[in-house]
Structure formats: structure tokens, C-alpha cells
Amino acid sequence: MVPKGVIRQLYSMKGNENAMGLNILKTVGLRKEALKYIDNRHMYFADHLKLQQSGAGVFGCLPVFQDNEFWRFSVVIFKLEDLLKSLGTYTIGRSK
């Protein structure tokens, strides 16, 4: 969960410690996208983002509103390498 744009809770913490306390509303490369998510009130995915933890990732962000005001983000981050492996991307050529 990301109250007011600041990462306060992570699962799992192991390997993601560098992301704790990151303010996505003040981070270059994330701020513009995050403000767009709030304005449009829809979930969005951004890909090929440089992760604080190292490597590239896919960032999914859902703005959550309370009493019609922005309250927090619910965020999911996939390491790009792990996502591609889980989709079977690396085995497509070997299956023929």
C-alpha cells in the first residue's frame, strides 16, 4: 500500500528494502505517470521501469479514493525477468 504516494508496506520485504519510503509522487520517471493515474481514476501499467531494487520491472498502480479524494495507491510490481519467465517467453523457441 502506498498512502499519499509513499511506499509504507511491502510484500515481500526481502529484496525490496530499497523501495521502502520511496515517494512515487516525487520520483522522476514515476511522478508524471502517477498523477495521470489519479486524474483518470483507473488502474494503469507502466513497463520497463528501472526498479529501486535493481533491474527492470512492470509497475501496476490503482489509485484508491476515500470520500472522493485521493487516499492512496495500491501497487503491484513485477520484475520483468520473472514475468517473462512465468509467461514462458524463454521457452517458445525451444518448443518447436
N, CA, C and O atoms as a MOPAC input file, in Angstrom:
PM7 MOZYME 1SCF
protein

 N      0.85200 1    -1.18300 1     0.00000 1
 C      0.00000 1     0.00000 1     0.00000 1
 C      0.89200 1     1.24000 1     0.00000 1
 O      1.98300 1     1.25500 1     0.57000 1
 N      0.38400 1     2.27300 1    -0.66100 1
 C      1.18400 1     3.47200 1    -0.87100 1
 C      0.35600 1     4.71000 1    -0.50100 1
 O     -0.17500 1     5.38700 1    -1.38200 1
 N      0.24500 1     5.01000 1     0.81800 1
 C     -0.54700 1     6.17100 1     1.23000 1
 C      0.11000 1     7.47900 1     0.79000 1
 O      1.29400 1     7.71300 1     1.03500 1
 N     -0.68400 1     8.31900 1     0.13800 1
 C     -0.22800 1     9.63500 1    -0.34300 1
 C      1.02700 1     9.53300 1    -1.20400 1
 O      1.80200 1    10.48600 1    -1.29100 1
 N      1.22800 1     8.38300 1    -1.84100 1
 C      2.34300 1     8.21100 1    -2.76900 1
 C      3.62300 1     7.66400 1    -2.16400 1
 O      4.59600 1     7.46300 1    -2.89100 1
 N      3.66100 1     7.41400 1    -0.85000 1
 C      4.87100 1     6.92700 1    -0.18100 1
 C      4.72500 1     5.43800 1     0.13500 1
 O      3.75900 1     5.02800 1     0.77900 1
 N      5.67900 1     4.63900 1    -0.31800 1
 C      5.63100 1     3.19600 1    -0.07100 1
 C      5.87500 1     2.92900 1     1.40800 1
 O      6.94900 1     3.21800 1     1.93600 1
 N      4.86100 1     2.37400 1     2.06900 1
 C      4.91600 1     2.11000 1     3.51200 1
 C      4.82200 1     0.62300 1     3.84900 1
 O      5.25400 1     0.20300 1     4.92300 1
 N      4.26600 1    -0.16800 1     2.94600 1
 C      4.12400 1    -1.60500 1     3.17500 1
 C      4.59300 1    -2.34000 1     1.93300 1
 O      4.30500 1    -1.92700 1     0.80900 1
 N      5.31400 1    -3.42400 1     2.13900 1
 C      5.80900 1    -4.23600 1     1.03600 1
 C      5.59500 1    -5.70900 1     1.32700 1
 O      5.68100 1    -6.14600 1     2.47500 1
 N      5.31900 1    -6.45800 1     0.29800 1
 C      5.30500 1    -7.90600 1     0.40500 1
 C      5.91300 1    -8.44600 1    -0.88300 1
 O      5.36800 1    -8.21300 1    -1.96200 1
 N      6.93200 1    -9.09900 1    -0.80100 1
 C      7.72200 1    -9.42200 1     0.36700 1
 C      8.80100 1    -8.36400 1     0.57500 1
 O      9.24000 1    -7.70800 1    -0.37000 1
 N      9.21100 1    -8.21400 1     1.81200 1
 C     10.22200 1    -7.22100 1     2.14500 1
 C     11.59500 1    -7.63700 1     1.63000 1
 O     12.38700 1    -6.79700 1     1.20500 1
 N     11.87100 1    -8.94800 1     1.67200 1
 C     13.18700 1    -9.45000 1     1.27100 1
 C     13.46800 1    -9.09300 1    -0.19600 1
 O     12.70900 1    -9.44800 1    -1.09800 1
 N     14.56000 1    -8.39500 1    -0.39800 1
 C     14.96200 1    -7.99100 1    -1.73000 1
 C     14.33700 1    -6.69100 1    -2.19700 1
 O     14.70300 1    -6.17100 1    -3.25100 1
 N     13.39700 1    -6.15700 1    -1.42700 1
 C     12.69800 1    -4.92500 1    -1.81400 1
 C     12.93600 1    -3.77800 1    -0.83900 1
 O     12.25500 1    -2.75500 1    -0.90400 1
 N     13.88400 1    -3.94300 1     0.05100 1
 C     14.13300 1    -2.96100 1     1.10500 1
 C     14.38500 1    -1.56100 1     0.56100 1
 O     13.98300 1    -0.57800 1     1.18300 1
 N     15.04600 1    -1.45500 1    -0.59200 1
 C     15.37600 1    -0.14200 1    -1.16200 1
 C     14.14500 1     0.65200 1    -1.59100 1
 O     14.22400 1     1.87100 1    -1.74300 1
 N     13.02000 1    -0.01200 1    -1.78600 1
 C     11.80000 1     0.68000 1    -2.21500 1
 C     11.03800 1     1.28500 1    -1.03600 1
 O     10.20500 1     2.16800 1    -1.23900 1
 N     11.30200 1     0.83300 1     0.18400 1
 C     10.58600 1     1.33300 1     1.35600 1
 C     10.85400 1     2.83400 1     1.52200 1
 O     12.00100 1     3.28000 1     1.52800 1
 N      9.77300 1     3.59300 1     1.65600 1
 C      9.86800 1     5.03700 1     1.84800 1
 C      9.92300 1     5.83400 1     0.55600 1
 O      9.91400 1     7.06400 1     0.59200 1
 N      9.98100 1     5.15900 1    -0.58100 1
 C     10.01900 1     5.85000 1    -1.87300 1
 C      8.70700 1     6.58900 1    -2.09700 1
 O      7.63400 1     6.01100 1    -1.92800 1
 N      8.78400 1     7.85300 1    -2.47400 1
 C      7.59800 1     8.64600 1    -2.77800 1
 C      7.43600 1     8.68600 1    -4.29400 1
 O      8.17600 1     9.39100 1    -4.98000 1
 N      6.48000 1     7.94000 1    -4.81300 1
 C      6.31800 1     7.87000 1    -6.26500 1
 C      5.76500 1     9.16500 1    -6.84900 1
 O      5.85500 1     9.38800 1    -8.05600 1
 N      5.19600 1    10.02000 1    -6.00400 1
 C      4.70000 1    11.31300 1    -6.48500 1
 C      5.82000 1    12.34400 1    -6.60300 1
 O      5.60900 1    13.42900 1    -7.14400 1
 N      7.01400 1    12.00900 1    -6.09700 1
 C      8.14700 1    12.93200 1    -6.18000 1
 C      9.33400 1    12.31300 1    -6.91300 1
 O     10.40300 1    12.92000 1    -6.97500 1
 N      9.16100 1    11.12100 1    -7.46600 1
 C     10.25800 1    10.42400 1    -8.12500 1
 C     10.20500 1    10.65400 1    -9.63400 1
 O      9.19100 1    10.39100 1   -10.28200 1
 N     11.30800 1    11.14700 1   -10.17600 1
 C     11.40400 1    11.36500 1   -11.61900 1
 C     11.15900 1    10.03100 1   -12.31700 1
 O     11.70600 1     9.00600 1   -11.90900 1
 N     10.36100 1    10.04100 1   -13.34000 1
 C     10.03400 1     8.82500 1   -14.07700 1
 C      8.77200 1     8.14400 1   -13.56900 1
 O      8.18500 1     7.33000 1   -14.28200 1
 N      8.34300 1     8.46100 1   -12.35200 1
 C      7.11200 1     7.88900 1   -11.80200 1
 C      6.04600 1     8.95900 1   -11.56100 1
 O      4.85200 1     8.68100 1   -11.67400 1
 N      6.46900 1    10.16900 1   -11.23200 1
 C      5.53600 1    11.24100 1   -10.86600 1
 C      4.50200 1    11.50300 1   -11.95500 1
 O      3.30300 1    11.51900 1   -11.67800 1
 N      4.95100 1    11.70700 1   -13.17900 1
 C      4.04800 1    12.03500 1   -14.28400 1
 C      2.99300 1    10.94700 1   -14.45800 1
 O      1.80500 1    11.23700 1   -14.60500 1
 N      3.44000 1     9.69400 1   -14.43900 1
 C      2.51000 1     8.57500 1   -14.58800 1
 C      1.54500 1     8.51500 1   -13.41000 1
 O      0.34300 1     8.33700 1   -13.60400 1
 N      2.05500 1     8.66000 1   -12.19800 1
 C      1.21600 1     8.57100 1   -11.00400 1
 C      0.12000 1     9.63900 1   -11.00000 1
 O     -1.02300 1     9.35700 1   -10.63900 1
 N      0.46300 1    10.84700 1   -11.39600 1
 C     -0.54400 1    11.91000 1   -11.45300 1
 C     -1.60800 1    11.60500 1   -12.50700 1
 O     -2.78100 1    11.93100 1   -12.32400 1
 N     -1.19600 1    10.98600 1   -13.59700 1
 C     -2.15300 1    10.58600 1   -14.63500 1
 C     -3.10900 1     9.52800 1   -14.08300 1
 O     -4.30400 1     9.55800 1   -14.37700 1
 N     -2.58700 1     8.59100 1   -13.28400 1
 C     -3.43000 1     7.54700 1   -12.68800 1
 C     -4.49800 1     8.17500 1   -11.79300 1
 O     -5.66200 1     7.77600 1   -11.82500 1
 N     -4.09000 1     9.15800 1   -11.00000 1
 C     -5.02800 1     9.83400 1   -10.09500 1
 C     -6.09600 1    10.56300 1   -10.90000 1
 O     -7.28500 1    10.45900 1   -10.59900 1
 N     -5.67800 1    11.29300 1   -11.91300 1
 C     -6.61800 1    12.06200 1   -12.72900 1
 C     -7.64000 1    11.16200 1   -13.43000 1
 O     -8.82100 1    11.50200 1   -13.49900 1
 N     -7.19400 1    10.02500 1   -13.94500 1
 C     -8.07000 1     9.13500 1   -14.70500 1
 C     -8.82600 1     8.13100 1   -13.84600 1
 O     -9.80300 1     7.53400 1   -14.29800 1
 N     -8.37500 1     7.94200 1   -12.60600 1
 C     -9.03700 1     7.04400 1   -11.65300 1
 C     -9.15100 1     5.60500 1   -12.15500 1
 O    -10.11000 1     4.90500 1   -11.83100 1
 N     -8.18100 1     5.17200 1   -12.93800 1
 C     -8.15100 1     3.79700 1   -13.44800 1
 C     -6.80700 1     3.16300 1   -13.11400 1
 O     -5.83200 1     3.86100 1   -12.83300 1
 N     -6.76400 1     1.84800 1   -13.14800 1
 C     -5.50000 1     1.15100 1   -12.97600 1
 C     -4.71500 1     1.22100 1   -14.27300 1
 O     -5.26000 1     1.06700 1   -15.36600 1
 N     -3.42700 1     1.45700 1   -14.12100 1
 C     -2.53400 1     1.52500 1   -15.26500 1
 C     -1.31600 1     0.65400 1   -15.00400 1
 O     -0.96300 1     0.36000 1   -13.86200 1
 N     -0.69100 1     0.25300 1   -16.09700 1
 C      0.56500 1    -0.48300 1   -16.02200 1
 C      1.60800 1     0.26300 1   -16.83700 1
 O      1.35200 1     0.67900 1   -17.96700 1
 N      2.77000 1     0.42400 1   -16.26000 1
 C      3.91100 1     1.01200 1   -16.96600 1
 C      4.98400 1    -0.06000 1   -17.02000 1
 O      5.19400 1    -0.78000 1   -16.04400 1
 N      5.66300 1    -0.17000 1   -18.15300 1
 C      6.66200 1    -1.23500 1   -18.27300 1
 C      8.07000 1    -0.67400 1   -18.44600 1
 O      8.26900 1     0.51000 1   -18.71500 1
 N      9.00800 1    -1.54700 1   -18.28700 1
 C     10.43000 1    -1.24400 1   -18.43300 1
 C     10.89800 1    -0.11100 1   -17.52800 1
 O     11.71800 1     0.71700 1   -17.92500 1
 N     10.37400 1    -0.08300 1   -16.32300 1
 C     10.83000 1     0.91500 1   -15.36300 1
 C     12.05200 1     0.38800 1   -14.63300 1
 O     12.14200 1    -0.80000 1   -14.32500 1
 N     12.99600 1     1.28500 1   -14.35900 1
 C     14.15600 1     0.90800 1   -13.56900 1
 C     13.69900 1     0.80300 1   -12.11500 1
 O     13.17200 1     1.76000 1   -11.54900 1
 N     13.90600 1    -0.36800 1   -11.52200 1
 C     13.46400 1    -0.59800 1   -10.14900 1
 C     14.51400 1    -0.14100 1    -9.15000 1
 O     15.71200 1    -0.23400 1    -9.41800 1
 N     14.07100 1     0.35100 1    -8.00100 1
 C     14.97400 1     0.70400 1    -6.91300 1
 C     15.77000 1    -0.52500 1    -6.47000 1
 O     16.91100 1    -0.41300 1    -6.02000 1
 N     15.14900 1    -1.69700 1    -6.60400 1
 C     15.75600 1    -2.94400 1    -6.15300 1
 C     16.79700 1    -3.45900 1    -7.14000 1
 O     17.52300 1    -4.39900 1    -6.81800 1
 N     16.88800 1    -2.88900 1    -8.29600 1
 C     17.76700 1    -3.24900 1    -9.41300 1
 C     16.97100 1    -3.97500 1   -10.48300 1
 O     16.01100 1    -4.68900 1   -10.19300 1
 N     17.38100 1    -3.78100 1   -11.69600 1
 C     16.71200 1    -4.41200 1   -12.82100 1
 C     15.53100 1    -3.59600 1   -13.32600 1
 O     15.29800 1    -2.46600 1   -12.89800 1
 N     14.79700 1    -4.20100 1   -14.24600 1
 C     13.63600 1    -3.55100 1   -14.85400 1
 C     12.36800 1    -4.23800 1   -14.37400 1
 O     12.39200 1    -5.39500 1   -13.95500 1
 N     11.26200 1    -3.50800 1   -14.44100 1
 C     10.01900 1    -4.09300 1   -13.97300 1
 C      8.79500 1    -3.50400 1   -14.62900 1
 O      8.86600 1    -2.52800 1   -15.37400 1
 N      7.67400 1    -4.12300 1   -14.33200 1
 C      6.36200 1    -3.65700 1   -14.75500 1
 C      5.65500 1    -3.18600 1   -13.48800 1
 O      5.60200 1    -3.90600 1   -12.49100 1
 N      5.11800 1    -1.98200 1   -13.53700 1
 C      4.55000 1    -1.30700 1   -12.38400 1
 C      3.06300 1    -1.11400 1   -12.62000 1
 O      2.66900 1    -0.39800 1   -13.54000 1
 N      2.22500 1    -1.74900 1   -11.79300 1
 C      0.78300 1    -1.57900 1   -11.88600 1
 C      0.30400 1    -0.74200 1   -10.71800 1
 O      0.68500 1    -0.98800 1    -9.57400 1
 N     -0.52600 1     0.23700 1   -10.99900 1
 C     -0.91300 1     1.18800 1    -9.96000 1
 C     -2.40800 1     1.49500 1   -10.04600 1
 O     -2.91600 1     1.89900 1   -11.09200 1
 N     -3.09500 1     1.29500 1    -8.93100 1
 C     -4.51700 1     1.59900 1    -8.83500 1
 C     -4.71300 1     2.70400 1    -7.80000 1
 O     -4.43100 1     2.48700 1    -6.62100 1
 N     -5.19000 1     3.88900 1    -8.20800 1
 C     -5.46300 1     4.93500 1    -7.23100 1
 C     -6.73400 1     4.58700 1    -6.44600 1
 O     -7.73200 1     4.15200 1    -7.02100 1
 N     -6.68300 1     4.78400 1    -5.14600 1
 C     -7.81700 1     4.48900 1    -4.27400 1
 C     -8.30000 1     5.81300 1    -3.68600 1
 O     -7.50900 1     6.62800 1    -3.21100 1
 N     -9.59800 1     6.00300 1    -3.73000 1
 C    -10.19000 1     7.24800 1    -3.25600 1
 C    -11.07700 1     6.98900 1    -2.04400 1
 O    -11.72200 1     5.94600 1    -1.93500 1
 N    -11.09200 1     7.96200 1    -1.14000 1
 C    -11.96600 1     7.90300 1     0.03300 1
 C    -12.68100 1     9.25200 1     0.10700 1
 O    -12.04300 1    10.30500 1     0.08400 1
 N    -13.99700 1     9.20800 1     0.19500 1
 C    -14.80000 1    10.43200 1     0.18600 1
 C    -14.46500 1    11.30000 1    -1.03000 1
 O    -14.39900 1    12.52600 1    -0.94500 1
 N    -14.25800 1    10.63000 1    -2.15200 1
 C    -13.99600 1    11.26800 1    -3.44000 1
 C    -12.67200 1    12.03800 1    -3.50200 1
 O    -12.48500 1    12.86600 1    -4.39300 1
 N    -11.75500 1    11.77600 1    -2.56800 1
 C    -10.42600 1    12.38300 1    -2.58100 1
 C     -9.38400 1    11.28000 1    -2.65100 1
 O     -9.56300 1    10.20000 1    -2.08800 1
 N     -8.27100 1    11.57100 1    -3.36200 1
 C     -7.20100 1    10.58300 1    -3.45600 1
 C     -6.71000 1    10.23400 1    -2.06000 1
 O     -6.41000 1    11.11400 1    -1.25400 1
 N     -6.63400 1     8.92700 1    -1.78300 1
 C     -6.23400 1     8.43200 1    -0.47000 1
 C     -4.89500 1     7.73200 1    -0.53600 1
 O     -3.99700 1     8.02800 1     0.25200 1
 N     -4.74900 1     6.79400 1    -1.48400 1
 C     -3.51900 1     6.03400 1    -1.60100 1
 C     -3.50400 1     5.27200 1    -2.90700 1
 O     -4.49500 1     5.24200 1    -3.63600 1
 N     -2.38200 1     4.66300 1    -3.19300 1
 C     -2.26500 1     3.75100 1    -4.32100 1
 C     -2.19100 1     2.32800 1    -3.80700 1
 O     -1.64500 1     2.07100 1    -2.73500 1
 N     -2.73300 1     1.42400 1    -4.56500 1
 C     -2.46700 1     0.00100 1    -4.39200 1
 C     -1.58200 1    -0.35700 1    -5.58000 1
 O     -1.97200 1    -0.16900 1    -6.73200 1
 N     -0.39500 1    -0.87100 1    -5.29800 1
 C      0.61700 1    -1.06400 1    -6.33100 1
 C      1.06600 1    -2.51900 1    -6.37700 1
 O      1.18500 1    -3.18900 1    -5.35100 1
 N      1.31100 1    -2.98200 1    -7.59000 1
 C      1.91900 1    -4.28500 1    -7.80000 1
 C      3.10500 1    -4.07200 1    -8.73500 1
 O      3.00700 1    -3.35100 1    -9.72700 1
 N      4.21500 1    -4.70400 1    -8.40700 1
 C      5.41600 1    -4.59100 1    -9.23500 1
 C      5.90700 1    -5.99200 1    -9.55800 1
 O      6.08100 1    -6.83100 1    -8.67400 1
 N      6.12400 1    -6.22300 1   -10.83300 1
 C      6.68900 1    -7.48500 1   -11.29200 1
 C      8.07400 1    -7.20400 1   -11.83500 1
 O      8.25400 1    -6.28600 1   -12.63600 1
 N      9.05000 1    -7.98200 1   -11.41100 1
 C     10.35300 1    -7.89100 1   -12.05700 1
 C     10.16300 1    -8.42100 1   -13.46900 1
 O      9.59900 1    -9.49800 1   -13.65900 1
 N     10.62400 1    -7.68200 1   -14.44400 1
 C     10.41100 1    -8.03000 1   -15.84000 1
 C     10.93400 1    -9.43000 1   -16.15000 1
 O     10.26800 1   -10.20300 1   -16.83900 1
 N     12.09700 1    -9.75200 1   -15.65400 1
 C     12.68400 1   -11.07000 1   -15.88200 1
 C     11.76700 1   -12.18100 1   -15.35600 1
 O     11.53900 1   -13.17500 1   -16.04600 1
 N     11.24200 1   -12.01300 1   -14.13800 1
 C     10.35000 1   -13.02200 1   -13.54700 1
 C      9.04200 1   -13.13300 1   -14.32700 1
 O      8.52500 1   -14.23200 1   -14.52600 1
 N      8.50900 1   -11.99600 1   -14.76600 1
 C      7.26800 1   -12.00100 1   -15.53200 1
 C      7.44700 1   -12.74300 1   -16.85400 1
 O      6.60700 1   -13.56400 1   -17.22300 1
 N      8.52800 1   -12.46300 1   -17.56200 1
 C      8.77600 1   -13.13100 1   -18.83300 1
 C      8.96900 1   -14.63900 1   -18.65400 1
 O      8.49700 1   -15.43100 1   -19.47000 1
 N      9.65900 1   -15.02700 1   -17.59100 1
 C      9.83400 1   -16.45900 1   -17.31100 1
 C      8.49400 1   -17.12800 1   -17.04200 1
 O      8.22500 1   -18.21000 1   -17.56200 1
 N      7.64900 1   -16.48700 1   -16.23000 1
 C      6.36700 1   -17.09600 1   -15.87200 1
 C      5.43100 1   -17.21700 1   -17.07000 1
 O      4.56100 1   -18.08700 1   -17.09300 1
 N      5.60300 1   -16.35400 1   -18.06000 1
 C      4.78000 1   -16.41100 1   -19.26800 1
 C      5.29200 1   -17.44700 1   -20.27100 1
 O      4.63600 1   -17.73100 1   -21.27300 1
 N      6.46300 1   -18.00100 1   -19.99200 1
 C      7.02000 1   -18.99900 1   -20.90400 1
 C      7.71400 1   -18.38300 1   -22.09100 1
 O      7.97300 1   -19.06800 1   -23.08000 1
 N      8.01700 1   -17.11100 1   -22.01600 1
 C      8.63000 1   -16.40400 1   -23.14100 1
 C      9.94300 1   -17.03400 1   -23.58700 1
 O     10.24400 1   -17.06500 1   -24.78100 1
 N     10.71400 1   -17.53000 1   -22.64800 1
 C     12.03700 1   -18.05800 1   -22.97800 1
 C     11.98700 1   -19.48000 1   -23.54100 1
 O     13.00000 1   -19.98800 1   -24.02000 1
 N     10.83700 1   -20.11600 1   -23.48800 1
 C     10.75000 1   -21.49200 1   -23.98800 1
 C     10.01400 1   -21.59300 1   -25.30900 1
 O      9.90000 1   -22.68700 1   -25.86100 1
 N      9.51600 1   -20.49100 1   -25.82900 1
 C      8.73900 1   -20.52100 1   -27.08300 1
 C      9.55900 1   -21.11800 1   -28.22600 1
 O      9.07800 1   -21.99400 1   -28.94500 1
 N     10.79200 1   -20.64800 1   -28.39200 1
 C     11.62400 1   -21.11900 1   -29.49300 1
 C     12.02700 1   -22.57900 1   -29.36000 1
 O     12.26300 1   -23.25200 1   -30.36300 1
 N     12.10800 1   -23.07100 1   -28.13200 1
 C     12.52600 1   -24.45000 1   -27.89300 1
 C     11.39800 1   -25.44600 1   -28.07000 1
 O     11.65400 1   -26.64800 1   -28.14600 1
 N     10.16000 1   -24.98500 1   -28.13900 1
 C      9.02400 1   -25.89200 1   -28.18800 1
 C      8.76200 1   -26.42800 1   -29.58800 1
 O      7.93600 1   -27.32600 1   -29.75000 1
 N      9.42700 1   -25.91400 1   -30.58600 1
 C      9.16100 1   -26.33100 1   -31.97100 1
 C     10.14800 1   -27.36600 1   -32.43300 1
 O     10.07100 1   -27.82800 1   -33.57200 1

